[in-house]
Amino acid sequence: MDGKFRKTLNQAVVVIGKYLASNSKVVDYQTPNVLKEKLDLTLPDKGVALEELIPIVESYALL
């Protein structure tokens, strides 16, 4: 693994760890329609740069 990838992966783990530490719920059930409104699951033609990945992970952790 190169350093840039490792750094991004570590940042993602920190975001997920903070989310898990602050959330006592194991499951916060939401209906498929609610999730469909909240999540953009379309696949773009081009991927995102590693630097853009962490804000995406953070946005999903806040749902």
N, C-alpha and C positions, 0 to 999 in steps of 0.2 A: 504494500500500500504506500502511495506517496504521501508526503506530509500534509498537503492540502486536503486530501480526502480524509485522512485520519483526524485532522483538526475539525472538519465539518461533522464527521461522525461523532466525535466527542461532544461538540456543541449540541447536536441532536439528542444525545443521551442526557445531557444536563437539562435540556428543556423538558424531556419526558420525565426525568426524575423529579423535577420541581412540580410538574403536573400531578404525578402520583403522590407526592408528599403532601400536597395541598388538598387533595380530593379524597374524601373518605368513602365515596360511592365506588363500588366495583363496576356497576353497570348503571348508566343513566339512559334507560330505554327511551328512544324517540322513534316515532313512526317513520316509515320509509318516506312519506311525503315531506315531513319536517326535515329529514336529513337531505333529501333532494334539494330543498330550498337553501340549505346551509352550505352544502358541499359542491364545489365545482369539480366534477369528475370527468370533464372533457380532456382529451389528450391533445396537446398542442402538436403542431408539425415539428417544432424544434423543442429540445429539452431545455432545462434551465441550468445556468451556471451554478457551481457549488455554493457561491456566495448568496445566491437567491433561495437556496433550499431552506435555510434556518428560519427566515420569516414565514415561509409556508408552513413548516412544522409548528411554529409558534401559533399561527392563526388557527390551526386545527385543534391545538391544545386548549384554546380559549372557547371553543364551541359549547 
